[in-house]
Amino acid sequence: MHQPSLTLDLCQSLTRLTRQMLETDQCKTQTHVLGRGRIYRITVELTPVPPEQIDDVIKAYQ
């Protein structure tokens, strides 16, 4: 299943969020955001990619 690509800006923001979460030893967090007049629940969970799958992840971005 192919998922739409995120913009570079969004990827950079997610990378910053990931760094902040790891610095505080968090692997999962939840918050609420407002968008288009509605409130959304956002859950972020960091799941490490096993070493044997890294090549597949890199290929997905090529």
N, C-alpha and C positions, 0 to 999 in steps of 0.2 A: 504494500500500500504506500503510494507516494504522498508525502505531505508537502504543502506549499512551503517554500523557503521563507525564512524570516529576513528582514532587512539587516544590513550590516549594523545599523544603529541599534536595533533590537538585540542582536547577538552581543554587541558590546555591553549593553545594559544588563543582559542576563549574566555575562561574564563577571561584571562588577558585583552583582547580587550574589553570585556563587562564591566569589572571594570573601565577601562580607560574612556569608553564612559559615564558610569553613573556618574563618578566623574566630568565630564564636562557637565553634563545634556544633553547629546545627546542620542536620541533613534534611530536615523537613520543616516547613513553616507555612502559615496560612494568614491571609489578610483579606481585606475588602477594598475594592476600588470602584470608582464611579466612571461610567462610560456610556455615552449616548443616552443620558438621562436615567440609567438603571444602575443598581448596585450589583456587583459581581463578587463572588467568593473566588479567591485565587489560592491554589495550593501548589507549592513548589517542593519537589522532592529530588534530592541529589542521589543518583544511583551510579556508582562507578561502573565503567565499561570494563569487562574482563579483558586482560591482555590479548587473548586469542581473537577478540572481536574488533580490535582497534583498526586493522586493515579494512574491514567492512565499513566502519564508520567513516574513515577517510575517503573511501571510494564513493560513498553516498554524497559527498560534498564536491566531487569532481564533475 
